[in-house]
Amino acid sequence: TDKRYLLSLIKRNVVRLLENINQIMDIRKIDRDLMKLRVKEVDIVSFVGEIMDLFRDLAQSKHIELEYSHQYEELPAWVDPEFLDKILCNILSNALKFTPDHGEIIVNLFTSDADTPENSRLCIEVSDTGKGIPEQDLPRIFERFFQVETGKMEKTSTIGSGVGLHLVKSLVELHKGTISVESKVGVGTKFIVSIPYTGDNYSEQEKVNGLYAYHHAEQLSVIGMTTEIPQQEEEPVKEQHNKILIVEDDPEILDFLKFELGSDYDIVTASNGLSGLEKACEIIPDLIISDVMMPEMDGISMCKELKKNINTSHIPIILLTAKSTVDDRIEGLEVGADSYIPKPFDIRHLRVRIKKLIELRENIRSKYVEKLGDQTIGKPKGALSIDEKLLQKIVSFIRENISNPDINGETIAQHVAMSRMSLHRKLKALTGLSSGEFIRNIRLEEAKKMLEEGGHTVSEVSYDVGYTSPSYFYTCFVKKFGISPSDVNKK
C-alpha cells in the first residue's frame, strides 16, 4: 500500500507538471503568433455540457454540486472548440480546486441582448462557493505567473502556477471576447466569459471548412484537466490526426508500425488482445490494427467482442497474421474484421487499406446524414446491423416525440440505455453530428415534409416539430435548406 501511495503521488505530480508545461507552451505559441483562431458552428449548449460531464466524477468525489443552467435547449454558435475547451477546463479546474467539500459550482450559458446580431454575445458564467479572491488581488489575477497569497493553513496542493488564468485571458481575447471576474472572500467567485458567436464576426480564413473534430482531454489530474501534448513551438498548429490503436505482442513489429504510421496518425498501442479491448473501449479509436496470435486474448476474440459492443461496433479493424489460409481469412471476416492482411506484409498495402477504411467510414457518415429525412434509414454499404438498429431506434424515438421540445441527448441516451458521452461518441462516429445536431436535422426534415404537403402555417409546423420559438425555427430552417419555410409552404 505504501508503494501504491507513492506511485499515485508521483503520477499526480507528473500530470500536474505536464499540465503546466502544456499551458506554458500554449502561451509561447500565442506570443509568437502561432496560435490561430479556427471557428466552426457547433451546438454550444451540448458542447459546454460535455465539458462539464468530464468534471462530474471529480466533483462527486469532493461532494460538490455541479449545475448547468442554459437559456436555450440548442444554440448554434461559431466558436473555436479547442480554445473554448481550454478556457472552460481551466476555469472549472480552478473552481473545483478552491471550492471546499459540499460546495456548489454553477455554469450559466446565455446570450446578451444587442441591437444587431453582429453585436450579440455568448456569455458563460462559472460561479463557485469557494474561498474567494482578496479584493486587492483581483486586478492582477490574469497576469502571467501571478499567484494569490495563501495563508499558513492553506493546503499546498491547491497552490497554482499562475499560468492558467493568463492563458485563459489570452485565448478569450484571441477569440475576440472579454473575461471578467467578481469575487468576495468567504462567499465565492464568478468568472464571466463573453465572446461573439455569429458567423459574421469571423473571416472566411478563420472558419474551418468541413468536419473539424476536437476531442476533449479525458484525464483529470488532482486539480483539473490535462491538455493535449504540445507540438514544437516553431511549427504552426496542425489538424488533429485520426487515432489508430495497434495491438501487437511482438515489440519489433510494434515499433516498426509506430515508426511508419506515426507521422500520419495518432498511435496508441497495446501488447495483447485483452489490453487492446480495454484501450479500444476507453479511447474509441478511428481504426484498429491487430495481430491474431497473442497471449491472454487473441485478435479474433478481441475483434468479436468489439463488434458486438455498441460503443465500438463501428470501428474498422485490420487483422495482421501469419495464418493466411482461406479458412483463417474467413474466420476473421466472420467475426467482423474489415480487412485481413497476411504477414509478411508490404507497408504500402497497409497504408492503402487504412486510408480506404477511414474514407469508407466517412462515406457511411454522409450516407446516414442524407437519409435522415427518410422514414426508415437504409443500410449503407459497409454499415453493421447493430449500428443500423441503434440509429433506427433513435430516429423512431425522436419522431414519436417530435413535438416535445425537451427531447435532448440525455433523454435519448436513457432510451437506448447508453451514457450521454457514449451516445455522443457513437453519433459522431456514425453521422459526424452531435446529439443536438442529429435531433435538429430530423426536426427540420420533418418540418419540410409538412410544409410541402400544405395545410399548415409556418408557426403551426414549428410547434409541431418541437420548436418553442418560430423565429428560431425560421433561422435554423434557412440555415439548413437555404430557403425560408414560408417559400416552401407557398410552393
N, C-alpha and C positions, 0 to 999 in steps of 0.2 A: 504493500500500500504506500510506503514511503517513496519507492521508486516511481510508482504511478503518479503520485502527487508532484514529484519533481519534474517528471516528463510533461505533465499537464502545465506546470508553471512555465517551463521552457517554451512549450508550444504557444501559450497565450502571449508571452512576451515577444516571440518571433513574429507572430501575426501582427501585434501592435507595431513592431519595428517596420515590418513590410508596409503596413498602412501608412505610416509616417513618410517612408521613402516614396511611396506612390504619390502622396499628396505634394511632396516637395518637387518631384519630377513634373507633376502637372503644373505647378506654379512656374517652374523653369520654362516649360513649353509656352505658357501664357506670356512670360517675359520676352521670349524670343519670337512671339507671334506665330507659333506652330500649332496652337490650339484653335481650330476653326469651327465656327458655328455651322451645324448641319441639321436643319429642321425637317420634320416630316409631320403629317397630320395623324394624330392618334386620338383615341378616346381618353381624354385626360382623367376622367373620373375613375375608370378601371385601372389606368396606369399608376396613379397615386395609390389606389387601393392595393395593388400588387406589391408595391414597395413596402407598404405598411405590413402586409402579410408576412414579409420576411423578418419583421421585428417582433411578431407576436409571441413566439416562444420565449425570447429573451425577456419581454415584458411580463409574461406569465410567471417566469421563474423569479421575478422580483415582486410579484403580486401588484403590478402596475396596470391600471385600466388604460387601454389604448383605444380611443374612439375616433371615428371618422365621420365627419359631417360634410355634406356636399349639397350645393344649391340645385344641381341638375342630376338626373339619373344617367345621362350621357351628355358629353360635351366635346365635339371635335375641336382640336386645338393644334396649332402649328408650334411644336417645341422641339428642342434637341434632346432626345431621350437620354443620351449619355450625360449631358450637362445636368439635366433635371434629376437624374438618378443620383449623381454625386452630391448635388445640393441638398436634396431631401435626406439622403442617408447620413450625411454629416450632421444636419440639424437634429434628426431623430436620434442619432447616436449620442449627441450631447444631452438631449432631453432625458434619455434613459440613464445616462451616466450620472447626472446631477439631480435626478428625481428619487427621493427615498422610497423604500418599500411601501406599498399600499397607497402610492400617489396616483396621479392621473395625467395623461397626455392626450390632448385633443388636436386633431388635424382638421382644419376647416377650409374647404375649397369653394370659391365663389368668384363671380366676375364683378368688376366695378362699373358703375354707371358712367356713360360718356355720351357726348353729343353725336359722335360718329363712330362706326365700328372700328375704324383705324386707331382711335384713341382709347378704346376699351382695353381693360387689363385683366389678366388672370391673376387672382390673388390666392396664395396658400399661406394660411396661418398655422403655426405649430406652437401650442401653448402647453406649459407644464406647471406642475405644483412643486417644483424643485426649490432649492435653497435661494435662488435669485442671484442677481449680479449687483454689487455695490454701485450706487449712482455715479461715483467719481470714475468708475472703470468703464461705464457704458460707451463713452465716446471712443474708446481705444480697443474694443474687443475684436474689431475687424483688422487691426494692424498685424502685420506679419510677426510671428514669434511672441506676440504679447500674451501673457498669462495672468489671469486674475489671482491675486494673492490668496493663499489658502491658510486657514488657521491651523494651530498645532493639533487640533483634534481631527483635522480632515484626513481621510484615508489617502495614502499616496497613490493608490490605484486609480483615483479619479483625477490626477493631475494630467492635463493635456500637454500637447506640444506647442500650442499657439499657432498652428498651421491651418487647421481645418476651417475655421471661420474666415480666415483671409482668402483661402481657396474658394469658399462659398461665395463671398462677395465678388471676387474676380469673375467667377463663372456667371453669376447673375448679371453683372454689368456687360459681359460679352454677349449675354442673351438679351441685351437692350433693356434690362429691367433694373429694379431697385430692391434693396433689402433694408429693413429697419428692425429695431428691437425695443421692446418695452419690458422692464423688469423691476421687481421690488423684492428686497431681501426678506426671506421668510415667507413670501407669498408665491412667487413663481416668475417665469419668463415667457415672453411671447415673441417669436420671430415672424415677420411678415415679408413674404417674397411676392413681388409684383412684376409680371412680365407681359409683353404684348403676345397675343395668341392668334391673331388673324393673319392669313397669308399675305395680306397687303403690306405687312410690316417687314417682310423679308424679301430679299432679292432672289432671282432665279438661281444664282450661284450658291446661295445659302440653303436652297431646298434640295432634298435628296430625291432623285428620280427612282421610282420602283420601290421594291421592298428593302427596308433597312432594318435588320434585326439587331437590337441591342439587348443582351441578356443581363439581368441584374446579377451582381455578385451575390453568392448564396452562402458565404461562410461568415458567421458572426464572430467577432473577437469578443473579449470580455467587455469592451466598451462600445462596440458597434459593428459596422460592416467593413469588410475589406474591399479594396478596389482592385481593378484589373492590373495585371503586371505591366509596368510601364515599358514603352519602347524607347529606343535610343533617342535622346532629346534632339539630335541633329536632324532626325527624319520627321517628315510630316506624319500626322495621324493616319494610319491605314484602316481600311474597312475590315471588319471582323471576318475571319475565315470560317468556313464550315468546320464543324468539330467531328473528328474521327476517333473512334475507340479501337485500338489494336489489342487483340487478345492472343498472346503467343508465349509459350513456355521456353522457347529457345532464345536466350539473351542476344545472340549474334544476329538472328533474323529480326528480332525486335529492334535492335539498334539500327540495322540496315533500313528498315521501313521508316523509322523515325527520321533518319537522315534524309532519305529520298523524298518523303512526303511532308516533312516539317515546314518547308518554305511555302507550301501552298495551302496547308490545312493546320488547324489547331489539333495537336495529337495528345490523346490520353491513353495510357497503357494499363494492361492487366496481365498477370503471368499465368492465369488458369481460368477455366470456364466459370467457376464459382465467383471468383473475384470480378471477372468480366460481367457477369449477370448483375452483381451488386452495383458496379460502376455505371452500367447502362441504365439501370433504374434511377440512379442518383443524378446523372448529368444529362440524360436523354440526348445522346449524340445524333449527328445528322447521318452517320453511316458507321457500320461496324465491320472490321476485318478480323477474322478469327481462324486460327488453326483448328483442326479437327481432333487430333490426338493430343490430349492434355490431361494432367493429373486433376483429381478432385471432381471435375465435371468436364466432359468432352464438348467439342464445339457443336455437335449435333444436338445434344441435350440442352445446351445453353440456347441455341437457336430456337428450339421447340418452346422453351419457357418464355423467351422474349416475344415470340409471335402470338402466344395465347394470352399475353398480358396486355390489357387495353392501353396502358400507358406507353408501351414500347412496340406495339404490333406494327406501327408504320415505318420503323427504322429499317432501311435496306441493309442486308447482311451479305458479305462476301466470305465464302469459306475457302481457305487455302489448305491443301493437304497432299501428301504423297500418295494417298489412296485414290487412284484415278480410274478405276473400273467403272463401267456403266452403272452397275448396281450401287456403287458408292455415291455416284453423282445423283442417281435417282433418290437415294435415301436423304441426301442433303436438300434437294429441291422439294421433297415431300413434306419436310418439316418447316418449309417456308423460306429457305435461303434464296436470295435473289440472283446469286451468281456462284459458280463453283470453278475455282482455278487450281489446276494440279501443280504441285512442285516437281521440279524446279520451274519457276515462272519468270517471264520477261516483265521487268518493272514497267515497261511501256504498255503492256497489256493490262496490268493492274491499274495504271493511271487512267487509261481509257474507260475501264469498267467503272471506276469510282466516279469519273466525270459524268458518264451517261446515266448512272443510277441516281445521282443527285439531280441531274436535269429531269429525269423521269418523275422524281418526287415533286419538282417544281411544276411540271406539266399537270400532274394529278391535282395539285392545289388549284391551279387555274381552272381545271375542268369542274371541280367541285363548286367553285365560286360561280361559274357560268350557269350551273344547274340549280342554283338556289331559288330561281323563280319557278322551277318545275314543281308539280305536285308531288312527284316522287323523284328522289335523287338516284340517277343511274349509277352504274358501276364503271368508272373509267378504267381503261386498260392498266393493269398493274396494281389496282387497289385491292385490298384484302376485305373479305366479307365482314370481319369483325369491325373494321373501320366504317364500312358502309352502313352496317346496322346501327352503330353508335350515332352517326350523323343523321340517319333517318329517324332515330328515336328523339334526337334533339330537335330536329326540324318539326316533327309532328307535335312535340310538346309546345314549341313556340306558336305554331299555327292554331293549336287548340286554345291557347291563352293569349292570342294576339292582341285582343283589346285591353289586356291587363297591362298598365304602364309599369307595374312593379316587377315584371319579369326581367331578371338580370343573370349575370354569371353565377351568382350564389344559388339562386333557385334552380337553375339548370343543373348545376353540379350536384345538388341534393337529389334531383330527379334521376340522374344517371349513376348515382352512388359513386361520385368521384370528388376529390378535393377541388377547391376552386382553382388552385395553382395547376393541378394535373389537367383539369379541363382546359385551362388557358393554354398550356403547352400543347395539348392534343389538337385543339382547334388551329393553333398557329402552324403546327406541323402539317396538318391536312389541308388547310384552306388559306393560310397566311393571314387570317383575320383573328382579332381578339374576340372575346365573348360579346362585348358590346357592339363591335362592328358586325359580327355574324348576325346578331339579333336585328340590328338596324337594317341590314340588307334584306332580310326576309320580310320585315315590316314594309319596307319600301316597294319590294317586288309585289307584295300582296296589294298594296295601295294602288300601284299602277294598273293591275288587273281590274280592280274595282272601278277605277276611273274610265278605263277603256270600255267596260261593259255598260257604263252610263247609269243614270237613275240615282246618282248620289252627288251631293255637293262636296267640294274640297274639304270643308270643315267636318262634315259627317265622316268622310273617309279617314281623316287624320285621327279622329277619336276612335273610329272602329279598329284601327291598326295600332292603338296604344299610345298615341301622342297626346299629351295634355296641353300642348301649345300648337295651334295651327300655323303660327308664324315660324316656329322652329321646324315643323314638318315641311313647310314650304322650302326653307333653306336647305334641308337635307335632301329633299326630292330633286331640286335643281342641281345640287352638287353631284348627285349620282347619275341622273339621266340627261342633264344638260337642257332640260325643258321644264317649264313650270307645270304643276299639276292642273291648273286651270286650262292650259292649252291642250293637255291630254284629254281632259273632260270634254272640251269643245269638239275635238276630233271624233 
